[in-house]
Amino acid sequence: MFVSYKWLKDYVDLSGITAEELAEKITRSGIEVEGVDVLNDGISGVVIGHVLEKEQHPDADKLNKCLVDIGREEPVQIICGAPNVDKGQKVAVATVGAVLPGNFKIKKAKLRGEESNGMICSLQELGVEGKLVPKEYAEGIFVFPGDVQPGADALEQLNLDDEVLELGLTPNRSDALSMLGVAYEVAAILDREVILPEISYETESGKASDYISVNIEAKEANPHYTAAVIRNVTIAPSPLWMQTRLMAAGIRPHNNVVDITNYVLLEYGQPLHAFDYDRFGSKEVVIRMAHKGETLLTLDDKERELKEDQLVITNGKVPVALAGVMGGADSEVKADTVNVLLESAYFDGQTVRRASKDHGLRSEASSRFEKGVAPERVEDAARRAVQLMVQYAGGEAAEGFAEEKHHQPEPKTILISEEKVNSVLGMDITKAEITDILVRLGFTVKEQNGELAVTVPTRRGDITLQEDIVEEVARLYGYDNIPSTLPLFRSTPGKLTDYQAKRRKVRKFLEGAGLLQAITYSLTSREKAVQFALKETEMTRLSLPMSEERSVLRQSLLPHLLEVLKHNLSRQMDQAAVYETGSVFLTREAEEQPLEKEHLAGAVTGPWENHAWQGEKKPLDFFVVKGILDGLFLELGLAERVEYKQAKKEGLHPGRTAEIYADGKLAGIVGQLHPTVQKEMDLAETYVFELELEDLLKEETAEIQYSVIPRFPSITRDIALVADKEVPAGEILSAIKQAGGKLLKEAAIFDLYEGERMEEGKKSVAFSMIYLDPERTLTDEEVTKTHDKVLKAVSEQFGAVLRG
């Protein structure tokens, strides 16, 4: 909701308080002011000019030489290229030395040899959005009404010396979707009176019911409908002050009749619609649900097929408007309209919302009906609009209204005690202070058996419970005045759970290793949902997805991380390394919520190190990513319980992929993206990993135990074993460690050879082994005995022999 500060002054005395100060007070009272827009910020030196003469530029077909009176002793010459500039117009002139939006300074200039002393401005050049400019001035300069004086401040005449507060309203505060609603709020905050518009107008001898009748068939969807008739109107532009107020609120001016309906919508929060009475098609308004197969050509010139659950306004035969959403093109007010049929009604919010959603039409009117309008304002708003049409369109108002009403909303009364308010807030607010706050809000308060009987006006439909009354008291009393207290009971200092602490350790380690954290959507497409999934299940589909790209819950984090890499590389980055901790969703039995499990995934591409000064380049490979994971497992105390096994997985390189097992259970996967996938995504060589983080972090790990530095020397033995190529080197290493017993402290692979001198189908793998006893010095005989066990074990299990 955009609130004009100057317009608000019509309803509340704002003397002594600036727009910024008011914004702060409104925010502190519970409605967030998202910003204050100073409309003339950075603009100066713009006055009203009177075009005395206009002739074509002698050397330019599209330029005009204008003599303009700007309120000084002598008129000035200005060269103007606007197609609609003409003699006799009153226009906005940026004088020499003026500043326009974007710090654009106006200087004396020569255009094709002719001197120009200023600039005749369009509204867009003065900072007004193009979509808000009246259509007749959208392609040229703005022309003022003839009653303005040359030399006067043009910004003041255009209401651009105003400030606009943008309110971020929550759905329950629909009462603040109007200037009067905001006025009630501001008056309560400042403890001042609300000044309501005075409504009075003369009527002709005829009654509205003589011209039109109202028949409501859908009484639940439309319990109240009011119709007024205004005859002999003259369609013309609305007054400049009204146009500028509409533009400040984000609405484009059209003509006086349409602008008045929009103005009253903003003023009262009650949507109105004006029909051309002579084009309406009958003297009867019938409000009913649409019939199957009916169509309506709406104001946007689109033919819409109506549904049976949509409320329509008809002339007794065919629909002329989609109730609360948009009028029909056949009965709209046009330049030749003479007689106006004015609608003011109360429509059911759910019905309007359904129709608005079905047709993709969301308007200022529909948004207010959806959130709820004040039922008592239906007639007040209609009277206000009739008054303005009589005043500014020269209309003659028929007496009264033609209406049908099937509800009589009664204000809600809530009983609440002083003790209840203070017990909830932990404060000591007196009954008199509570009463004063509620009366300032426009509520009626009476004492009843020691409690307060609070009668809430129907405009505040959000107040239904005692707690709502407490909230109103708290926000107007001031949240800052609520005392800070410490708990009186025993409390335990907050801390991270073991799981949270481990997860934080994971993030810290990966960021220390050079990976950046990413956060991606849990929703994805059907094609990506199961890509790279560790455990593939049935997909969990949304019943009402935003789009097909966000219609299924993911089973792997990797597809979206690859999109992150692609996004970064397409912006001239040659390297990217990201990780994410997030949930995947695995389907269980039908009708059950999916199982949500936290995973960890990472994706790395580009050179791993590139130090140009040292001439060092380190390409990314499988062992870089495996090394990161090894370090992570070591950090979590799981290094001894994890093993890698060669694997094949769709989308990953068949020779550079491994499954990760923890205590024999599948815990993740690591590998290179398949070359075809890399090519499709326009990625360089890319490595990825994904772990079942939740399972790994729940694993119990032993406390860290330290051992003394050995006092006795160790013995190192290196061996090269020849084995079949199909035998995984990791399995041989595991067998060596198991056979080595207590004396074998470390074993590692340090070389692999598959050259010409090796028998076909064989490979040579070299291992380095360290034997140590911390209590004594080992003898060669003891080491040889253990070493022979190792050789025997690998020979029996894998047929591996020492390389000759």
C-alpha positions as a printed Julia matrix, in Angstrom:
804×3 Matrix{Float64}:
   0.0     0.0     0.0
   1.44    3.36   -1.09
   0.44    6.21    1.22
   0.86    9.82    0.14
   2.0    11.93    3.08
   0.28   15.05    1.73
  -2.95   13.16    1.05
  -2.9    11.68    4.55
  -2.95   15.22    5.93
  -6.57   15.51    4.72
  -7.62   13.02    7.4
  -5.13   13.47   10.26
  -3.29   16.51   11.64
   0.38   15.7    10.94
   1.82   19.01   12.12
   5.14   18.66   13.89
   5.99   15.24   12.42
   7.93   14.49    9.24
   7.27   11.6     6.87
  10.41    9.81    8.1
   9.36   10.21   11.74
   5.86    8.99   10.92
   7.29    5.96    9.11
   9.35    5.09   12.2
   6.3     5.37   14.48
   4.13    3.24   12.18
   6.83    0.55   11.99
   7.24    0.49   15.77
   3.49    0.08   16.17
   3.35   -3.12   14.12
   2.98   -2.21   10.42
   6.3    -2.25    8.59
   7.08    0.76    6.44
   9.37   -0.65    3.79
  10.53    2.74    2.59
   9.78    6.43    2.16
  10.02    7.64   -1.44
  10.77   11.37   -1.76
   9.24   12.13   -5.16
  11.28   15.28   -5.82
  14.55   13.81   -4.58
  17.37   15.25   -6.69
  15.06   17.52   -8.74
  15.2    21.33   -8.68
  14.59   24.37  -10.87
  11.39   23.12  -12.59
   8.7    25.79  -13.11
   5.5    26.19  -15.08
   5.93   27.78  -18.49
   3.41   29.25  -20.94
   4.18   28.56  -24.6
   3.62   31.93  -26.3
   4.86   31.02  -29.77
   5.79   27.84  -31.59
   7.39   27.46  -34.99
   9.32   24.68  -36.7
  13.09   24.67  -36.31
  14.56   25.96  -39.59
  17.11   23.12  -39.85
  15.3    20.14  -38.21
  11.99   18.55  -39.14
  11.36   17.06  -35.7
  12.31   20.08  -33.57
  10.23   23.13  -32.68
  11.35   26.59  -31.64
   9.2    27.76  -28.73
   8.98   31.12  -26.97
   8.07   30.35  -23.36
   6.97   32.63  -20.52
   8.51   31.19  -17.31
   7.44   34.03  -15.0
  10.49   36.2   -15.56
  10.81   39.65  -17.13
  11.43   38.25  -20.6
  10.26   35.0   -22.18
  12.96   32.49  -23.17
  13.55   30.47  -26.3
  13.49   26.66  -25.87
  14.02   24.04  -28.56
  11.6    21.13  -28.03
  11.28   17.83  -29.87
   7.99   16.67  -28.31
   5.35   15.94  -30.98
   2.51   17.4   -28.9
   4.0    20.78  -27.94
   1.85   23.71  -29.1
   1.14   27.39  -28.67
  -0.94   28.32  -25.63
   0.03   25.28  -23.51
   1.08   25.43  -19.86
   4.04   23.05  -19.5
   6.77   21.99  -17.07
  10.07   23.75  -17.84
  13.47   22.81  -16.44
  15.24   26.15  -16.41
  18.96   26.69  -16.99
  20.71   25.36  -13.86
  17.9    22.92  -13.05
  18.66   19.34  -12.01
  16.56   16.36  -13.16
  16.6    12.73  -11.94
  19.94   11.02  -12.43
  21.78   14.29  -11.66
  21.03   15.53  -15.19
  21.88   19.25  -15.23
  20.27   21.67  -17.65
  22.59   24.1   -19.41
  22.3    26.65  -22.16
  22.75   24.91  -25.47
  22.57   25.36  -29.23
  20.56   22.81  -31.2
  21.19   22.92  -34.94
  22.29   26.53  -34.59
  19.35   27.74  -32.46
  19.77   28.73  -28.8
  17.85   26.75  -26.18
  17.47   28.1   -22.64
  15.97   25.17  -20.79
  13.94   22.07  -21.45
  10.2    21.4   -21.7
   9.67   18.19  -19.72
   7.56   15.08  -19.89
   6.41   13.43  -16.69
   8.87   10.6   -17.26
  11.72   13.12  -17.29
  10.5    14.33  -13.89
  10.78   10.81  -12.41
   7.22    9.51  -12.96
   7.03    5.86  -14.1
   5.89    5.54  -17.71
   3.11    3.08  -16.8
   1.52    5.73  -14.54
   1.52    8.59  -17.04
  -1.93    9.35  -18.61
  -2.08    7.79  -22.06
  -2.49   11.14  -23.87
   0.87   12.27  -22.45
   2.71    8.95  -22.65
   4.61    9.94  -25.82
   5.17   13.64  -25.19
   5.25   16.5   -22.72
   2.65   16.97  -19.98
   0.19   19.84  -20.39
  -1.23   21.56  -17.29
  -4.8    22.83  -16.98
  -5.09   26.49  -17.95
  -5.54   27.87  -14.41
  -1.87   27.56  -13.36
   0.5    30.55  -13.31
   3.79   30.76  -15.25
   6.8    30.73  -12.94
   5.03   28.7   -10.24
   6.71   25.58   -8.84
   5.8    22.78  -11.28
   6.72   20.05   -8.79
   4.22   21.42   -6.28
   1.47   21.51   -8.92
   2.29   17.9    -9.89
   2.33   16.82   -6.24
   5.96   15.8    -6.7
   6.88   17.68   -3.52
   5.21   14.76   -1.74
   6.67   11.75    0.1
   5.16    8.28   -0.28
   5.27    5.66    2.47
   5.27    2.05    1.27
   3.51   -0.15    3.83
   4.35   -3.87    3.92
   0.97   -5.14    5.07
   0.34   -8.64    6.38
  -2.86  -10.33    5.09
  -4.74   -9.74    8.36
  -4.39   -5.95    8.15
  -6.69   -5.37    5.19
  -8.13   -2.39    7.11
  -4.96   -0.47    6.2
  -5.53   -0.94    2.46
  -7.18    2.48    2.36
  -6.26    6.05    3.23
  -8.96    6.17    5.91
  -7.73    2.88    7.36
  -4.19    4.26    7.57
  -5.63    7.48    9.02
  -7.27    5.55   11.86
  -3.96    3.84   12.56
  -1.94    7.06   12.48
  -4.5     8.93   14.58
  -4.27    6.2    17.23
  -0.46    6.34   17.22
  -0.38   10.15   17.5
  -3.48   10.41   19.72
  -5.24   12.72   17.27
  -8.67   12.83   15.65
  -9.64   11.33   12.3
 -11.18   13.87    9.92
 -13.71   12.06    7.72
 -14.73   13.46    4.31
 -17.9    15.54    4.39
 -20.39   14.05    1.94
 -23.27   16.13    0.58
 -24.69   16.67   -2.9
 -27.89   17.74   -4.54
 -30.1    15.14   -6.2
 -32.62   15.39   -9.01
 -36.26   14.6    -8.52
 -36.03   11.03   -9.85
 -35.01    8.08   -7.69
 -32.28    5.58   -8.55
 -34.85    2.79   -8.31
 -36.76    4.45  -11.19
 -33.79    3.83  -13.48
 -32.5     0.45  -12.27
 -33.52   -2.51  -10.12
 -31.28   -4.98   -8.26
 -31.9    -8.71   -7.97
 -29.39  -10.89   -6.07
 -29.71  -14.6    -6.82
 -26.35  -15.65   -5.27
 -27.03  -14.27   -1.79
 -24.12  -15.99   -0.03
 -21.54  -14.79   -2.55
 -23.09  -11.29   -2.68
 -25.08  -10.36    0.42
 -25.19   -6.62   -0.38
 -25.36   -4.76   -3.71
 -25.91   -1.04   -4.15
 -26.47    0.8    -7.45
 -26.47    4.56   -7.98
 -27.33    6.46  -11.14
 -25.62    9.7   -12.23
 -27.01   11.32  -15.38
 -25.67   13.85  -17.86
 -22.01   13.5   -16.97
 -19.27   15.01  -19.12
 -16.29   12.73  -19.64
 -13.08   14.72  -19.29
  -9.73   14.5   -17.48
 -10.05   14.45  -13.72
  -8.66   17.35  -11.68
  -4.87   17.49  -11.59
  -4.74   16.98   -7.82
  -6.71   13.74   -8.19
  -4.52   12.5   -11.03
  -1.33   13.12   -9.08
  -2.69   11.38   -5.99
  -3.59    8.34   -8.08
  -0.12    8.29   -9.68
   1.52    8.52   -6.23
  -0.51    5.45   -5.23
   0.56    3.53   -8.35
  -2.62    3.92  -10.45
  -2.73    5.43  -13.95
  -5.34    8.18  -14.52
  -7.92    7.64  -17.3
 -10.88   10.04  -17.12
 -12.89   11.75  -14.4
 -15.48    8.97  -13.87
 -13.0     6.07  -13.79
 -10.51    8.1   -11.74
 -13.2     8.88   -9.15
 -13.96    5.16   -8.66
 -10.23    4.47   -8.2
  -9.83    7.48   -5.9
 -12.66    6.29   -3.63
 -11.24    2.75   -3.69
  -8.0     4.14   -2.28
  -9.77    6.47    0.12
 -12.32    4.02    1.6
 -10.86    0.65    0.61
 -14.19   -0.16   -1.07
 -13.93   -1.2    -4.75
 -16.45    0.44   -7.1
 -17.28   -0.06  -10.75
 -18.83    2.39  -13.19
 -20.97    1.08  -16.07
 -22.2     3.08  -19.03
 -25.92    3.06  -18.18
 -27.01    3.34  -21.82
 -24.75    0.43  -22.87
 -25.72   -1.75  -19.92
 -28.46   -3.44  -21.91
 -31.39   -3.31  -19.49
 -32.83   -1.59  -16.43
 -32.15   -4.57  -14.21
 -28.96   -5.74  -12.43
 -28.99   -9.47  -11.7
 -26.15  -10.96   -9.65
 -25.78  -14.72  -10.04
 -23.31  -17.53  -10.57
 -22.15  -17.98  -14.15
 -23.76  -20.56  -16.38
 -21.74  -23.26  -18.07
 -20.39  -22.1   -21.44
 -20.96  -18.38  -20.85
 -18.25  -15.97  -21.97
 -17.35  -12.37  -21.13
 -15.23   -9.87  -23.07
 -13.37   -8.09  -20.25
 -11.9    -4.56  -20.21
  -8.54   -5.89  -21.4
 -10.28   -7.03  -24.64
  -9.89  -10.73  -23.86
 -12.8   -13.14  -24.17
 -12.97  -15.3   -21.06
 -14.88  -18.53  -20.59
 -16.68  -18.46  -17.27
 -17.08  -21.28  -14.75
 -20.13  -22.18  -12.71
 -18.46  -21.23   -9.41
 -17.73  -17.66  -10.58
 -19.95  -14.72   -9.59
 -21.07  -12.42  -12.4
 -22.97   -9.17  -12.75
 -25.57   -9.45  -15.52
 -28.19   -7.28  -17.15
 -30.68  -10.09  -16.65
 -29.54  -11.77  -19.85
 -25.76  -11.82  -20.27
 -22.78  -11.17  -17.98
 -21.44   -7.6   -18.03
 -18.76   -7.99  -15.32
 -16.82  -10.61  -13.38
 -17.81   -9.62   -9.84
 -15.01   -8.0    -7.86
 -12.41   -8.72  -10.55
 -12.99   -6.86  -13.83
 -15.78   -5.22  -15.79
 -16.9    -6.04  -19.3
 -15.77   -4.14  -22.39
 -19.31   -3.77  -23.78
 -20.53   -1.61  -20.87
 -17.37    0.35  -20.02
 -17.35    4.11  -19.61
 -16.1     5.77  -22.82
 -15.54    9.3   -24.08
 -19.19    9.57  -25.22
 -20.73    8.23  -22.0
 -23.58   10.39  -20.68
 -25.24    8.35  -17.95
 -23.36    6.28  -15.36
 -24.53    3.26  -13.36
 -22.3     3.03  -10.27
 -21.82   -0.28   -8.46
 -20.79   -0.63   -4.82
 -21.12   -4.11   -3.32
 -19.89   -6.6    -0.76
 -18.61   -9.78   -2.45
 -17.41  -12.95   -0.73
 -13.6   -12.94   -0.66
 -13.15  -16.63   -1.47
 -15.42  -16.39   -4.52
 -13.5   -13.37   -5.85
 -10.14  -15.01   -5.17
 -11.14  -18.17   -7.04
 -12.25  -16.21  -10.11
  -9.18  -13.97   -9.98
  -6.88  -17.01   -9.83
  -8.73  -18.93  -12.57
  -8.41  -16.04  -15.03
  -5.01  -14.78  -13.92
  -6.51  -11.37  -13.16
  -5.33   -9.6   -10.04
  -6.43   -6.03   -9.53
  -6.61   -3.42   -6.78
 -10.28   -4.36   -6.38
  -9.85   -8.14   -6.24
  -6.97   -7.95   -3.73
  -9.19   -5.95   -1.34
 -12.2    -8.24   -1.68
  -9.94  -11.27   -1.09
  -8.59   -9.85    2.15
 -11.93   -8.45    3.29
 -13.58   -5.04    2.97
 -15.49   -3.15    5.65
 -19.2    -3.97    5.11
 -20.39   -0.65    6.55
 -18.49    1.32    3.9
 -20.44   -0.02    0.89
 -22.95    2.84    0.99
 -20.54    5.5     2.31
 -18.13    4.87   -0.57
 -20.96    4.99   -3.1
 -22.15    8.35   -1.71
 -18.61    9.73   -1.8
 -18.19    8.7    -5.46
 -21.56   10.22   -6.41
 -20.54   13.46   -4.69
 -17.29   13.63   -6.7
 -19.05   12.78  -10.0
 -21.55   15.58   -9.42
 -18.68   17.95   -8.55
 -16.11   17.02  -11.19
 -18.12   15.4   -14.01
 -21.1    17.77  -13.91
 -23.46   14.88  -13.25
 -26.99   14.89  -11.86
 -27.46   12.3    -9.12
 -30.66   10.29   -8.83
 -32.0    10.2    -5.29
 -30.95    7.27   -3.09
 -29.82    3.85   -4.27
 -31.28    0.78   -5.85
 -30.07   -1.99   -3.54
 -30.65   -5.41   -2.06
 -29.18   -6.38    1.29
 -29.18   -9.76    3.01
 -26.79   -9.22    5.91
 -26.44   -6.8     8.76
 -22.92   -7.17   10.15
 -22.82   -6.45   13.86
 -19.66   -5.18   15.57
 -18.02   -7.88   17.69
 -17.8    -7.36   21.46
 -14.92   -8.96   23.38
 -14.71   -9.13   27.17
 -11.23   -8.73   28.62
  -9.8    -7.86   32.02
  -6.9    -5.66   33.03
  -5.3    -8.73   34.63
  -5.47  -10.69   31.37
  -3.64   -7.95   29.45
  -0.91   -7.59   32.06
  -0.44  -11.32   32.61
   0.2   -11.88   28.91
   2.49   -8.87   28.51
   4.22   -9.12   31.89
   3.51   -5.45   32.47
   1.49   -3.19   34.74
  -0.73   -1.15   32.41
  -3.63    0.51   34.16
  -7.24    0.03   33.1
  -7.39    3.71   32.18
  -4.38    3.38   29.86
  -5.84    0.25   28.24
  -9.15    2.03   27.7
  -7.43    5.11   26.25
  -5.48    2.99   23.72
  -8.59    1.12   22.57
 -10.64    4.32   22.25
  -7.85    5.89   20.19
  -8.15    2.91   17.83
 -11.82    3.73   17.33
 -13.11    0.9    19.55
 -15.98    1.42   22.01
 -15.11    0.44   25.6
 -17.5    -0.03   28.53
 -17.04   -1.56   31.96
 -19.01   -4.74   32.58
 -18.72   -6.69   35.85
 -15.17   -5.49   36.46
 -14.05   -6.32   32.89
 -13.82   -4.23   29.76
 -16.42   -4.85   27.05
 -14.61   -3.85   23.85
 -16.78   -3.35   20.77
 -14.7    -3.62   17.6
 -15.86   -1.85   14.41
 -16.45   -4.16   11.47
 -13.58   -2.5     9.54
 -11.22   -4.38   11.89
 -12.14   -7.92   10.92
  -8.8    -9.17   12.25
  -9.84   -8.57   15.89
 -11.76  -11.65   17.11
 -10.04  -12.9    20.32
  -8.84  -11.58   23.65
  -5.27  -12.09   22.43
  -5.97   -9.72   19.52
  -6.99   -7.03   22.01
  -3.8    -7.68   23.99
  -1.76   -7.28   20.82
  -3.45   -3.96   20.01
  -2.71   -2.65   23.5
   0.91   -3.83   23.34
   1.75   -2.3    19.97
   0.15    1.09   20.78
   1.61    1.17   24.29
   4.97    0.48   22.65
   6.9    -2.76   22.33
   9.94   -0.83   23.57
   8.16   -0.29   26.89
   7.78   -4.0    27.59
  10.32   -4.65   30.37
  13.23   -7.03   29.87
  13.29   -9.76   32.51
  15.3   -12.88   33.19
  13.63  -16.26   33.72
  12.89  -17.01   37.38
  13.28  -20.77   37.0
  16.45  -22.79   36.68
  17.77  -22.76   33.18
  20.47  -24.51   31.23
  22.74  -22.47   28.96
  21.92  -23.15   25.34
  24.4   -25.15   23.3
  24.61  -27.09   20.08
  23.57  -30.71   20.05
  26.26  -33.23   19.15
  24.73  -33.51   15.67
  24.73  -29.73   15.17
  28.31  -29.45   16.42
  29.46  -32.15   13.99
  27.6   -30.52   11.1
  29.24  -27.2    11.92
  32.61  -28.98   11.97
  31.86  -30.41    8.5
  31.08  -26.97    7.1
  34.13  -25.42    8.69
  36.4   -28.13    7.29
  35.03  -27.89    3.74
  35.26  -24.11    3.71
  38.83  -24.41    4.98
  39.51  -26.78    2.07
  38.39  -24.09   -0.38
  34.74  -24.99   -1.04
  31.97  -22.39   -0.81
  28.56  -23.19    0.65
  25.59  -23.14   -1.71
  21.88  -23.34   -0.96
  19.62  -24.7    -3.71
  15.92  -25.51   -4.12
  14.48  -28.7    -2.65
  12.03  -28.73   -5.57
  13.21  -29.87   -8.97
  11.99  -31.41  -12.22
  11.12  -35.06  -12.79
  14.22  -35.52  -14.95
  16.6   -34.25  -12.28
  14.85  -35.67   -9.2
  16.59  -39.07   -9.24
  19.85  -38.18  -11.02
  22.86  -39.37   -8.96
  20.51  -40.56   -6.14
  22.19  -42.87   -3.62
  18.86  -44.56   -2.9
  16.33  -44.2    -5.68
  12.65  -44.34   -4.67
   9.34  -43.27   -6.15
   9.19  -39.51   -6.75
   7.3   -37.24   -4.37
   5.21  -34.94   -6.56
   3.53  -31.69   -5.54
  -0.2   -31.5    -6.05
  -0.08  -27.81   -7.09
   3.44  -27.09   -8.39
   4.57  -23.58   -9.38
   6.02  -25.02  -12.59
   7.24  -28.28  -14.07
  10.8   -27.25  -13.14
   9.73  -27.2    -9.47
   7.22  -30.05   -9.33
   9.11  -32.88   -7.55
  11.11  -33.18   -4.32
  14.78  -33.99   -4.93
  16.52  -37.27   -4.05
  20.04  -35.92   -4.64
  21.74  -32.57   -4.11
  24.11  -32.92   -7.07
  21.92  -31.84  -10.05
  21.39  -28.36   -8.63
  25.01  -28.03   -7.52
  26.04  -28.68  -11.12
  23.71  -25.85  -12.14
  25.58  -23.65   -9.66
  28.89  -24.55  -11.32
  27.45  -23.82  -14.76
  26.1   -20.46  -13.55
  29.51  -19.43  -12.2
  31.55  -20.63  -15.17
  29.25  -18.78  -17.58
  30.3   -15.57  -15.8
  33.97  -15.79  -16.75
  35.15  -17.82  -13.76
  37.59  -20.6   -14.6
  37.25  -22.48  -11.3
  34.43  -23.23   -8.89
  34.13  -25.45   -5.82
  30.86  -25.63   -3.9
  29.2   -27.82   -1.3
  25.74  -28.05    0.23
  24.2   -29.65    3.3
  20.51  -30.14    2.69
  17.6   -32.54    2.75
  16.64  -35.15    0.19
  13.23  -36.78    0.22
  12.7   -40.51   -0.08
   9.22  -41.92   -0.65
   7.98  -44.52    1.8
   4.56  -46.15    1.78
   1.7   -44.51   -0.1
  -0.13  -41.74    1.78
   2.88  -41.29    4.08
   5.06  -38.23    4.34
   8.38  -38.78    2.52
  11.45  -39.59    4.63
  13.59  -36.44    4.89
  17.32  -37.12    5.26
  20.2   -34.69    5.36
  22.92  -35.21    2.75
  26.23  -33.53    2.01
  27.29  -32.99   -1.59
  30.07  -31.16   -3.35
  31.09  -30.3    -6.89
  34.49  -29.02   -8.06
  35.68  -27.94  -11.5
  38.6   -26.04  -13.04
  42.27  -25.96  -12.01
  42.78  -26.77   -8.31
  45.81  -24.5    -7.92
  47.21  -21.88  -10.27
  50.06  -19.72   -8.94
  51.34  -17.84  -11.97
  54.21  -16.14  -10.12
  55.66  -19.44   -8.9
  54.81  -21.08  -12.22
  52.79  -23.72  -10.37
  49.7   -25.31  -11.85
  47.93  -28.23  -10.22
  45.1   -29.77  -12.23
  42.04  -31.17  -10.53
  41.79  -34.96  -10.38
  39.98  -37.73   -8.52
  42.53  -37.84   -5.72
  42.11  -34.14   -4.88
  38.44  -34.7    -4.09
  39.16  -38.03   -2.39
  41.78  -36.26   -0.29
  39.2   -33.7     0.84
  36.87  -36.52    1.9
  39.71  -38.36    3.65
  40.46  -35.23    5.65
  36.78  -34.84    6.5
  36.5   -38.43    7.71
  39.63  -37.94    9.8
  38.08  -34.81   11.32
  34.94  -36.78   12.22
  36.88  -39.74   13.65
  35.68  -42.09   10.91
  38.87  -42.53    8.88
  39.53  -46.1    10.05
  35.95  -47.17    9.38
  35.63  -45.9     5.83
  36.65  -47.65    2.63
  36.33  -46.9    -1.09
  35.19  -49.44   -3.67
  35.28  -49.01   -7.42
  31.77  -48.55   -8.8
  29.76  -47.61  -11.87
  26.94  -45.09  -11.72
  24.91  -43.45  -14.46
  26.14  -39.95  -15.15
  29.61  -40.6   -13.68
  32.88  -41.71  -15.33
  33.01  -45.54  -15.22
  36.74  -45.68  -14.42
  36.91  -42.78  -11.95
  34.03  -43.45   -9.59
  34.0   -45.07   -6.16
  31.33  -45.92   -3.64
  32.08  -45.02   -0.02
  31.27  -47.52    2.71
  31.23  -46.89    6.47
  31.28  -50.04    8.58
  30.23  -52.0     5.5
  27.17  -49.81    4.75
  26.89  -47.61    1.66
  27.48  -44.04    2.82
  28.15  -42.11   -0.36
  29.79  -41.82   -3.73
  32.65  -39.84   -5.29
  33.75  -39.58   -8.89
  34.2   -37.63  -12.09
  31.22  -36.43  -14.06
  30.79  -38.45  -17.24
  32.39  -36.68  -20.25
  29.06  -36.62  -22.13
  27.34  -34.95  -19.17
  30.21  -32.44  -18.91
  29.82  -31.62  -22.59
  26.03  -31.22  -22.32
  26.43  -28.8   -19.4
  29.4   -27.0   -20.98
  31.62  -27.88  -18.0
  35.33  -28.66  -17.83
  36.56  -31.79  -16.02
  34.31  -31.92  -12.94
  34.39  -34.08   -9.81
  31.48  -34.59   -7.42
  30.67  -36.36   -4.18
  27.57  -37.0    -2.1
  27.36  -38.49    1.41
  24.53  -39.6     3.65
  25.5   -36.98    6.2
  22.76  -37.74    8.7
  23.84  -41.38    9.03
  27.53  -40.5     9.27
  27.03  -37.84   11.95
  24.9   -40.16   14.04
  27.7   -42.74   14.13
  29.26  -43.01   17.56
  32.96  -42.25   17.53
  35.53  -42.99   20.19
  37.15  -40.13   22.04
  40.48  -38.97   20.66
  43.35  -40.77   22.39
  46.92  -39.55   22.18
  50.03  -41.76   22.25
  53.56  -40.8    23.11
  56.18  -40.34   20.46
  57.88  -43.78   20.1
  61.25  -44.13   21.82
  62.18  -47.11   19.67
  62.98  -47.15   15.94
  60.62  -48.44   13.28
  61.49  -50.69   10.34
  60.25  -49.92    6.82
  59.7   -52.55    4.14
  58.67  -51.72    0.55
  57.23  -54.41   -1.72
  55.96  -54.5    -5.29
  53.22  -57.07   -5.89
  52.11  -58.37   -9.28
  48.39  -59.09   -9.43
  45.56  -59.3   -11.95
  44.43  -55.92  -13.26
  40.86  -56.58  -12.08
  41.96  -56.88   -8.43
  41.34  -53.55   -6.64
  44.52  -52.25   -5.0
  42.44  -51.09   -2.03
  41.41  -54.67   -1.26
  45.06  -55.79   -1.31
  45.9   -52.93    1.07
  43.12  -54.03    3.44
  44.45  -57.6     3.42
  47.99  -56.33    4.19
  46.75  -54.32    7.17
  44.77  -57.24    8.54
  47.64  -59.73    8.16
  50.21  -57.32    9.61
  48.65  -57.44   13.06
  49.81  -55.21   15.92
  53.31  -54.67   14.58
  52.21  -53.14   11.29
  51.54  -49.47   12.15
  51.15  -48.0     8.67
  50.7   -49.27    5.12
  50.21  -47.2     1.96
  50.28  -47.53   -1.82
  52.99  -45.44   -3.46
  53.24  -46.73   -7.04
  51.32  -48.44   -9.84
  52.93  -49.84  -12.99
  51.22  -51.29  -16.09
  53.98  -50.8   -18.71
  55.43  -52.85  -21.53
  57.48  -55.15  -19.3
  54.41  -56.29  -17.42
  52.63  -59.46  -18.43
  49.33  -58.85  -20.23
  46.41  -58.65  -17.81
  48.72  -57.93  -14.86
  49.74  -54.85  -12.91
  52.38  -54.01  -10.34
  51.33  -52.22   -7.15
  53.97  -50.99   -4.7
  53.29  -50.73   -0.97
  55.28  -49.09    1.81
  54.9   -50.67    5.29
  56.14  -49.46    8.67
  56.64  -51.96   11.52
  56.91  -50.69   15.08
  56.61  -51.8    18.71
  56.38  -48.79   21.08
  57.73  -50.84   23.99
  60.93  -52.26   22.48
  63.21  -52.47   19.48
  62.06  -55.01   16.91
  64.44  -57.63   15.57
  64.79  -58.52   11.91
  63.48  -62.01   12.68
  60.23  -60.62   14.19
  59.65  -58.28   11.26
  60.45  -61.0     8.73
  58.0   -63.38   10.41
  55.16  -60.8    10.25
  56.16  -59.74    6.75
  55.97  -63.33    5.53
  52.39  -63.55    6.89
  51.52  -60.5     4.82
  52.97  -62.01    1.64
  51.21  -65.32    2.29
  47.86  -63.55    2.84
  47.99  -61.58   -0.43
  49.13  -64.64   -2.31
  46.31  -66.84   -1.03
  43.6   -64.19   -1.39
  44.58  -62.53   -4.66
  47.29  -64.64   -6.25
  49.67  -61.71   -5.86
  53.42  -62.41   -6.0
  56.51  -60.34   -5.43
  57.69  -58.61   -8.58
  61.0   -60.02   -9.7
